[in-house]
């Protein structure tokens, strides 16, 4: 695994998005209504676009920042 992944904002953003997707399971839908899922998807797309525009290093070059 690339050490630079730990410094990636996009990685953490997508990790949080994955957690939100799990929260859409039927057991959790009683708390978070289904009508919010399109909004979560929209914020995910916009968030990924924003993070990609501010990315300036590939993951394999970020490893030098950890050392």
VOGU-3710 file (C-alpha; in Angstrom, 3 decimals, decimal comma):
1> xxxxxxxxxx> 0,000/0,000/0,000  1,220/3,461/-0,770  2,265/5,458/2,270  1,131/8,614/0,478  -2,433/7,385/0,776  -2,393/8,437/4,431  -1,819/12,030/3,311  -4,542/12,012/0,668  -7,558/14,240/1,293  -9,392/12,402/-1,477
11> xxxxxxxxxx> -8,822/9,070/0,293  -10,304/10,323/3,556  -13,195/12,013/1,768  -14,043/8,781/-0,031  -13,662/6,798/3,182  -16,247/9,036/4,830  -18,478/8,673/1,763  -18,204/4,903/2,062  -19,281/5,090/5,684  -22,274/7,180/4,630
21> xxxxxxxxxx> -23,146/4,543/2,010  -23,157/1,890/4,723  -25,452/4,126/6,719  -27,948/3,833/3,858  -28,529/0,193/4,785  -32,139/-0,621/5,654  -31,332/-0,753/9,352  -30,183/2,860/9,263  -32,721/4,263/6,800  -35,140/4,614/9,684
31> xxxxxxxxxx> -32,835/7,392/10,931  -31,647/8,854/7,597  -34,526/9,088/5,107  -33,952/7,810/1,544  -34,695/11,217/0,038  -31,325/12,440/1,334  -29,356/9,898/-0,718  -29,324/12,006/-3,930  -28,061/14,979/-1,921  -25,287/12,844/-0,406
41> xxxxxxxxxx> -24,372/11,645/-3,913  -24,249/15,221/-5,191  -21,974/16,354/-2,360  -19,764/13,329/-2,989  -19,358/14,219/-6,648  -18,707/17,898/-5,942  -16,290/17,038/-3,136  -14,295/14,695/-5,365  -14,110/17,299/-8,132  -12,880/19,952/-5,706
51> xxxxxxxxxx> -10,289/17,624/-4,198  -9,024/16,582/-7,633  -8,572/20,228/-8,656  -6,395/20,966/-5,614  -4,318/17,791/-5,936  -0,768/18,601/-6,955  1,197/15,425/-6,147  0,672/11,776/-7,023  0,441/9,406/-4,060  3,884/7,921/-4,637
61> xxxxxxx> 5,472/11,389/-4,258  3,665/12,101/-0,998  5,630/9,382/0,784  8,615/11,706/1,103  6,461/13,952/3,285  6,088/11,123/5,818  9,825/10,583/6,242
//
